[in-house]
Amino acid sequence: MSSGEPRPTPSFYSLYSGGKDSTVATAVLADAGMLTACVTIKTGIAAPDWFPFIEQSCQDRGWPLEVYQTLERYDDLVRKYGFPGPGMHGLFMNYLKGRAVRAFHRAHPDVCLASGVRRSESARRFRSTKQWSVFETVPVWAPIWDWTTEQVWDYFNSHSFVRSPAYAVLCISGDCLCGAFASPMERELIASAYPSI
C-alpha cells in the first residue's frame, strides 16, 4: 500500500454487558464505523432479565451479537473455593469469563476486543486499567478509558439508551452476580428483586 492510500478503519468486537460503560464504548465504536459485533458472555450467574435485555438492545441498535458461555458452574466453583471476595475475583473471572474469551479467540484468532473499562470507575481501576491490555491472549482496547463518569452518562443519555432492569435495582449490569466486589446491600437487593438467584 502506498503512503497516499487511505488506511482501512480498524474494527473491533465489543465486550457488551449492557452496563453504561460497555454500552457507551460499543456505541462509540459503532458511530465511528469500527464495530464488527458485540460479544456477550453468559456467566451462568446473571440476573434473569439480563440476557433478554442484551438481545433486545442489540436488535434495536442493529448491533450484531455473538454469545459465548462458560462451561463452568458458579455453584461448583463456590463449593470448591467458597464465595469469592475481591481476592478471589481473578480466579472466578478466569472460570466464568476467561474461558468464554478463549472460545471467542478460537473462533476469531486474529481480531481485537474492545472493553468499556475506565480508569475513573474506581480506585482499583485507576491503578490497574490500561488503554491497551491482553486478556486470554486477545488484545483489548478501552476506547473510553479516560472518560469521566459524567461524560459517560452525558453520552448515554444523549443517545437515548435505556438502563438494564438489573441496573435499575442493583446499579450493575446484571451479567455476573458472583459477588466478588459486591456492596454490602447487594445480597439483600438480589434477594428482593431476584429471589430465584
Summary of the structure (lengths in Angstrom):
residues: 197
radius of gyration: 17.1
end to end distance: 54.8
largest distance: 61.8
contacts: 577
relative contact order: 0.20
helix: 43%
strand: 14%
